[in-house]
Amino acid sequence: MEFAIYSIALIAGYAATRYGTEQTKFHIRVKGLWIHHWIIAALLMVAFYWFSISEPWVWGGLTGAAIEGLTRKNWSIRNSKKK
């Protein structure tokens, strides 16, 4: 049943991230780089792997968030709107 929890969390993570990104205009931009939510999700995955966190709902949610970001048209880390 862990795979079922993972699958449900993946869908929920994807949907929640899509909703959140559509409703907010929050961006992290640092010195010409754009830190997208898929990068943050991937970094959290590395940290959770390092600390042996194996909850399927955590991994499913992070995977959903990362996949949602990678399916977007502009997922480059270079900030084209450098200010």
C-alpha positions in Angstrom: 0.0 0.0 0.0 3.0 2.3 0.2 2.9 2.6 -3.6 -0.7 3.7 -3.4 0.2 6.4 -0.9 3.0 7.6 -3.1 0.8 7.7 -6.1 -1.9 9.7 -4.4 0.7 12.1 -2.9 2.3 12.5 -6.4 -1.0 13.6 -7.9 -1.8 15.8 -4.9 1.7 17.4 -5.0 1.4 18.1 -8.7 -2.1 19.6 -8.3 -1.2 21.7 -5.2 1.9 23.0 -6.9 0.0 23.9 -10.1 -2.6 25.7 -8.1 0.0 27.5 -5.9 2.1 28.6 -8.9 -1.0 29.9 -10.7 -2.3 31.9 -7.7 1.0 33.5 -6.6 3.7 35.6 -8.2 6.5 34.6 -5.7 9.8 34.1 -7.4 13.3 33.5 -6.0 15.9 35.2 -8.2 19.5 35.4 -7.2 22.3 37.0 -9.3 20.9 36.1 -12.7 19.6 32.7 -11.6 15.9 31.8 -11.2 15.4 29.2 -8.5 12.2 27.4 -9.5 10.1 25.2 -7.3 11.3 22.1 -9.2 14.9 22.9 -8.1 13.8 23.3 -4.5 11.9 20.0 -4.6 14.9 18.3 -6.1 17.2 19.7 -3.3 14.7 18.6 -0.7 14.8 15.1 -2.2 18.6 15.0 -1.9 18.4 16.1 1.7 15.6 13.6 2.5 17.6 10.8 0.9 20.7 11.8 2.8 18.8 11.7 6.1 17.0 8.4 5.1 13.5 9.9 5.2 11.4 7.3 3.4 7.8 8.4 3.9 6.0 7.7 0.6 3.7 10.7 1.0 6.8 13.0 1.2 8.5 11.5 -1.8 5.2 11.5 -3.8 4.5 15.1 -3.0 8.0 16.2 -3.9 8.0 14.2 -7.1 4.7 15.8 -8.0 6.1 19.3 -7.4 9.2 18.6 -9.4 7.3 17.1 -12.3 4.9 20.0 -12.4 7.7 22.5 -12.7 9.5 20.5 -15.4 6.3 20.3 -17.5 6.1 24.1 -17.8 7.3 26.0 -20.9 10.0 28.0 -19.1 11.9 26.0 -16.6 15.3 27.3 -17.3 17.4 28.4 -14.3 18.7 31.5 -16.2 16.7 34.6 -15.3 15.7 36.2 -18.6 14.2 39.1 -16.7 17.4 40.1 -14.8 16.8 43.2 -12.7 
